[in-house]
Every structure is written in C-alpha cells, then in structure tokens.
C-alpha cells in the first residue's frame, strides 16, 4: 500500500456540517497491514466502528464473539482462500444477510466471478479508490437496511393476516358442509364457497411461508426431533398430494429399499419439505407424466429423491434454485403461483437437520430434487 493512499486516508475529514454516518460495525479481513490501515482510517472517519483481521482464523474468531453489519474480505489470505472463507460464512445461518465485499487484484477476474456466484455482494479491486470503496459500503448497508425493513413489514403483515384468513376458511368450510345439493342456487353457492376455500388456502400457504422464513432468518425456528420413520412420512406426503396430482392427470410412484432405519428428525418439518418438493414437481409437470419418490440409505445418511418428467432446470438458473424470491424461466403447467420462498425454506430446514439438499437434471428429461438426512 502506497504512502500516498495512507496519507490520503489520514487527511480525509467529513465536510463542514456533515455528521459521521455511524451506520454500523465493519470487519476488514486482509493480510496487508497497509490495506487494513487505509480502509480502517477512511471508514472510521465516516463514523463506522471498524475491526480488522489479517487471516481467516482471526476473522472467524471475531465473528464468533461479535456481530458485524458488513465485511470487506480479501480473496487471498495466508491461511485460507478468501473464497473458501466466503463459502463457510454463507453456510452460517446468522451470517446469511451480512453483506460481503470482496477485495481483489486486477489479475483475479475469475476469482471475482466465483465470489459473486458463491454469495459475495460486491467487490473492489486493488489499488482501489477510497471514494468507490465508501460508496459501495454505503450502498450495501442501505440495501441491507431496506431488506430488513421489507422483512419486518412482511412479518407484521403475515401475523395480522393469519387469524382473519383462518376465520374466513372456517366459515366457508362450515357453510359448504351445510349447503344442500339439488337447486341451481345451492350448486352455485357450493362452487363459490369452494373457490373461497381454495383461494384462502393459497393465501394461508403464503402467510405460513413468510412466517417460517422470518423465523429461520432470525434463528427463532427450533426443531423438535423424535425417532422418525422417514418411509411413513414419505407415504403421508404422497397421499396429501394425490388429489393435486390427479387433477393434472399425473401419477405418483414410491420406491423404497429395505434398509431404511429410524432417524432423529422433526417429522413435521420433513413433511413440509416433502410436500413442497412433491408439489413443485406436480406444478411443473405436464399431464400424463409420472413423478417418482425414492427413499434409500446411502452410507451414514438417508436420501430422498423426487424425480419428475418436466422441463428440467436451465443451467444458467441452477445457482438461484434455493435463493429466496428467485423467479425462474420455467412456468407452472397449470398457471399456479407461489411465494418464491418454498425451496429456500426447504434448504434451511434440511440444513437445520444436518443434511444436504440439491437438484440435477435427469439424463432423459425432467429434474430430480434430493435431500439427505443423517442416520446416526
């Protein structure tokens, strides 16, 4: 780091009448003391609280004991690649929303692409312009604040909507039970009530997705693990989706091996994952196709696969599959809609169980979504 840049940082002062923004705690991870000094001085002048680390080990130690609003992370560290550290951080539930700006050299374009693909929010290159660094820090913190405000609004709205939707559904179901078939008016009423119930159940699903997502993001969702027969959960999930599948003339088939042990799991959350994956397979499958649900043991884990005969997953969109609110190019075959949170919730539910989740295209046609759960 040149003396010119260091002096520039030290001599920077906020303009007259401009109070320091003081918008958050920042962590700078770089093995160069010069880079750390320049960035720290500049950002401290702007009112940020800055901590620094010269390697990945020190950064992880700081993250264990404190919370940070943003990280500036060098791609090349002495003890671990910055890309490896980035991937580790994005696996931690409490760090998913922390903006990470990568610091790279001009000769590292491939690393920058990898970083953005693996969850980095932005990047700056060395030698950097301090004004650009500050602008990108401010932008990422502003985006984070907007996202938090949106999440708070959705949580409040979801809580306020939950009880009224349940009340409307209860009344509509009771009225439909009491309606007597025979007269055209009664038939029309029955059809209208069925439409109200169908719409209400759709809204109820969106509200539940929003509430679950909020609980997952805030670390409030806790599993209740008990000895669980995964085969029984799979059978129940298939049964629950059978009417939906029949309405689109889609067959549901199950395949099991004989060595499926009882596992420790929260069966209600696994049911939620299965219903989402099976429902998605039905949603994107054409008529007269078959969806196969396979359950088998693979070493020290159980694997469940849901294979469809739909359009498959475009290669360019595979990285976005399990990202919240992602909109993909494939459209449901029956005009169905969704909250955009289902697969993201599945990912977090399976990770809470210590498992993995993913998807692949089938050799012939369609896609297979899979997840694993530890046996022992």
C-alpha positions, -999 to +999 in steps of 0.1 A: +000+000+000+015+033-011+023+062+014+001+084-008-030+064-002-023+062+035-018+099+038-050+105+018-069+084+042-055+101+073-061+136+059-098+129+050-123+148+071-161+150+068-173+182+051-183+211+074-218+204+089-217+168+079-220+144+109-204+110+107-229+084+095-221+058+122-242+033+104-227+001+116-198-023+126-175-033+098-149-061+096-119-058+073-101-091+066-068-086+047-032-099+052-018-065+043-014-041+072-013-012+047-046-021+032-062-026+067-049+007+079-060+027+048-095+012+049-099+014+086-089+051+088-112+060+059-142+042+073-136+053+109-136+089+096-171+083+083-183+071+117-181+034+113-169+011+141-141-010+124-124-042+134-096-059+114-082-094+110-052-104+090-063-140+083-093-163+081-087-178+116-088-144+133-118-134+113-138-164+124-128-158+160-141-122+158-173-134+142-179-159+170-180-132+196-194-102+178-219-092+152-209-071+121-230-053+096-206-057+067-173-074+058-145-064+034-128-097+026-095-102+006-096-130-019-061-141-010-054-148+027-024-166+042-042-194+059-072-200+038-086-188+004-110-159+008-133-178-014-133-208+010-140-185+039-168-168+019-185-202+013-181-211+050-197-179+061-227-183+037-234-217+054-239-200+087-275-191+094-267-159+113-244-146+086-266-151+055-277-114+054-243-098+062-231-080+031-196-092+020-175-071-004-145-089-018-112-072-023-092-085-053-063-077-075-067-066-111-054-100-122-081-120-105-113-117-127-120-155-124-119-153-086-143-123-086-168-142-107-165-172-084-170-149-054-201-133-068-215-168-076-208-180-041-226-152-023-204-121-023-225-089-027-199-068-045-161-063-050-134-037-052-100-040-069-066-031-057-052-004-060-086+010-050-102+044-050-113+051-014-143+070-026-155+040-046-149+017-016-170+041+007-198+043-019-200+005-022-200+001+016-228+027+019-248+010-009-246-025+006-256-012+041-285+007+026-297-024+007-294-045+039-315-019+058-341-019+031-343-057+031-346-057+069-374-032+067-392-053+040-388-084+061-402-066+092-432-054+071-439-089+058-437-104+092-461-079+107-485-083+077-483-120+079-492-121+116-521-097+110-534-118+082-531-152+097-562-151+120-586-134+096-577-160+069-583-189+093-616-173+103-628-170+067-617-205+059-635-219+089-668-201+080-665-211+043-659-248+051-688-248+076-712-232+050-701-257+023-709-286+047-743-272+054-752-265+017-776-290+002-772-302-034-801-300-057-811-265-066-790-244-091-786-217-065-772-242-040-748-255-066-736-220-074-731-213-037-712-246-033-689-236-062-684-201-048-676-215-014-651-239-029-634-210-047-632-191-015-617-220+003-591-227-025-581-190-025-579-189+013-558-220+015-534-204-011-532-172+009-527-193+041-497-211+024-481-177+016-485-165+051-470-197+065-441-194+042-435-158+052-437-166+089-414-197+085-389-177+065-388-149+091-383-174+119-355-191+100-337-158+092-339-147+128-328-181+142-362-185+161-372-217+145-364-247+167-367-284+157-385-310+178-366-341+170-380-375+177-374-411+164-389-408+129-399-434+102-390-415+071-408-440+049-441-433+068-436-395+063-429-400+026-461-421+022-482-395+040-467-366+019-475-385-013-511-392-001-516-355+007-505-345-028-525-373-046-556-352-053-535-323-067-516-348-089-549-364-101-563-330-111-534-328-136-535-365-146-501-370-131-491-403-115-472-406-082-450-436-076-429-445-045-398-467-043-382-478-011-352-500-002-355-524+028-327-510+050-343-477+060-336-471+097-355-449+121-338-415+124-339-385+147-359-357+129-387-332+132-413-351+112-435-320+107-406-301+091-396-330+069-432-333+059-431-296+050-400-302+028-415-332+011-448-315+004-430-286-011-408-307-034-436-330-045-459-301-050-433-283-071-428-315-092-465-316-099-467-279-105-441-280-133-451-314-149-472-318-180-503-340-180-499-378-182-465-379-167-452-397-136-434-384-105-412-409-086-403-405-050-373-427-040-360-433-005-329-452+002-299-455+025-265-442+013-238-449+039-245-430+071-274-410+056-308-414+041-315-400+007-349-390-006-353-381-044-382-366-062-379-371-099-402-355-125-406-355-163-410-318-167-388-293-185-357-296-163-335-269-148-319-243-171-281-244-165-279-206-160-306-208-133-293-237-112-275-214-087-307-195-080-329-225-072-327-223-034-324-185-032-354-167-016-377-148-040-359-161-071-380-161-103-371-188-128-380-190-165-399-223-163-436-216-158-461-239-139-481-260-163-515-252-146-510-215-140-501-220-104-483-193-084-461-193-053-444-171-027-409-177-041-398-190-007-406-227-008-372-240-019-353-215+003-372-228+033-366-264+023-328-257+022-328-242+057-350-269+071-327-296+058-295-278+069-310-275+104-312-313+104-276-316+094-284-327+059-278-315+023-302-306-005-298-301-042-311-307-077-299-321-110-313-327-145-322-362-155-304-378-184-336-382-205-360-355-193-371-336-162-353-330-130-345-347-096-346-328-064-329-346-035-321-342+002-302-363+027-306-368+065-280-383+088-288-417+101-267-417+133 
